[in-house]
Amino acid sequence: MAGIDVLAFSIMKKIFDSALSPGFAIVSMMLYSLQPLILWKSLTYETLTVMNILWNLLSNISVTLVGLFILGEKISLFKWLGMVFGFIALFLFTM
């Protein structure tokens, strides 16, 4: 599910930067339409609470890393610190 977020967010960023036509927004929407099915299937393995936290943390970290290292965006020191805490939280929730 976090991978879908990365793809969909990247497409929307490229549309915003005029690197892609606005017509590509439909691709982003189609990707997002898969998430309820994936969430439903994942509930057979973990509780909703844990799935939601893992999805949010993985999505936030993945999208941020793509923004930084692929799209060339910049973030402040405090936001880097927030990412470190996100990694710590992700580690703790997977234990």
N, C-alpha and C positions, 0 to 999 in steps of 0.2 A: 504494500500500500504506500509506503514511503517512496518507493521507486516511481509509482504513478505520480505522486506529488512532484518529484524532481522533474519528470518529463513535462507534466502539465504546466508547472511554474516556469520552466525554461522556455516553453513555447510562448507563453503569455509575455515573458520578458522580451523575447525576440520580436513579437508583434509590437510591443510598446516602443522598442528601439527602431522600429520600421525595417527590421531585417527580414521579417516575414509579413505576408499579406494578412489583413484581419480575418480573412476566410479560414485561416488555420486555427482560429479559436474553436471551431467545431471539433477539431482533433482533441484539444484540451478537454472539452466537455465530454466527448466520448470516452476518454480515458477515465475521467472522474465517475462516469456512470458504472464502471467496473468495481468501484470500491465497495459498495454495499454487498455485492456478491462475495468479494474476498473477505470482508469483515464477517459475514455470516458463516463462511467456511472456517475461518480462523477461530470462531467461538467454540468449535469442537475441541480445540487444543488448550485454550486459556480463557479466563474470565473476561468479561467486558471491561472491567476496571483496568486490568493489566494490559489488555490489548489496546485500549485507548491511550494509556500512558506511553506504551512502547511505540505506537504509531506516531503520536505527537513528537516524542523525543527524536526518533529516527528521522522523521520528516524534517523537523527543524534543523537538525544537525546536517543532514544530507543536502537540503536546499541551500543552507548557508555555505557549506563547502563548495557546492557548484557555483554559487554566486561569487565566492572569493577567488577560486582557482580556475574556473572556466570562463566566467563572465567578467572577471577583473574588477569586481566591486571591492570597496574598502569598508572596514568597520573599526570602531574605536577599541581602545584597550579594555574598557569595561565590557564591551560586547564579546571580546575574546574570552574574558573571564567568565562571562555567562555561558559560553560554549564549553569551557572546561567543566563548569558545574553540570552542564547538560550531559557530558560524557560520564561524569561521576554518577549522576542520577540514573542514566541508562545502565551502567554497570550494576548499580544496586538493585534495580528492578529485574535484571535478568538473573540475579542470584537466587 
